[in-house]
């Protein structure tokens, strides 16, 4: 019976990405217990957003700069944090 309880407690945490709204950056506090704001994205959510970004075609130069930055950040997060293999991405 105690083995079952230990197995439940040893459940591994899936990596999640936290999106913090501007102005709520609390650099000193990174504990999950004290985090109140923001949004957590699971692996599937990150993949959906990444695929939408890949299919998007920026129109203006400003959009293109933001697009490239976002695409790079999503690729890095997916490869490093979630261990996803993306075609054509060298991380």
N, C-alpha and C positions, 0 to 999 in steps of 0.2 A: 504494500500500500504506500509506503514512504517513497518507493522508487517512482511511482506514478506522479507524486507531488513534485519530486525533484525534476522529472522530465518536463513538467509543465512550466516550472520556474526557469528551466534552461532554454526555453524557446528563444531562438535567435531573432534578433530584430532585423527586419528588412531595411535596406537603406532607403531614406526618404530625403527629398530635397525640400528645404524650407524657403519660401518666398516671403521676404520681409518688405512691407510697404515703406516708402520713403518716410523718414522722420522717426522711425521706430527702431533704429539701429542701436542695440544695446551690446556693445562689444565685450563688456566684462562678464555678462551673464550668458552662458551657453548651455545651461542645464535644461533638460526636457521638462522637468517638474515645474520650473518657474516661467516657462514660455507661455505667454498669453495670446499674442497676436501672430499674424502671418498665416501662411497657407502651406500645407504639406502636399507634395506631389509624389505619387507612387511611380514605379517604373512604367506602368502602362500609360499613365498620364503624360510622362515625359516623352514617351515614344510617339504618342498622338500629336503632341505639339511639335516635336522634331519633324515628323513627316509632313505636317502642314507647312512648316518653315521651308522644307526642302522644295515643296511645290510652289511656293510663293515667288513671284517675280517683282522685285522692287521697281518703282517707277522713277523716283527722284534720286538725286545723289545722297540726300540726307537719309532717305529710306534705305538705300543700299548700304550705307555705313552701319546703321542700326541692325539691319538684316544680317550682315556678315558677323557682327559682334554676337548677336543672339545665337546664330547658327553655330558658331564656334563654341560658345558656352554650353549649349545643349549637347553638342557632340562630346565635349570633354566630360561633362557630367555623366552621360550615358556610358561612355567607355570606362572612365575611372571609377565612378561610384557604383554603377549598376552592372559592370562587366559585360556590356553589350558589344557585340562585334558588328561594326558598321562598315559597309563596303566603301572603299575609297577614302577612309579616314585613317590617318596615321597618328595615333596617340600612344 
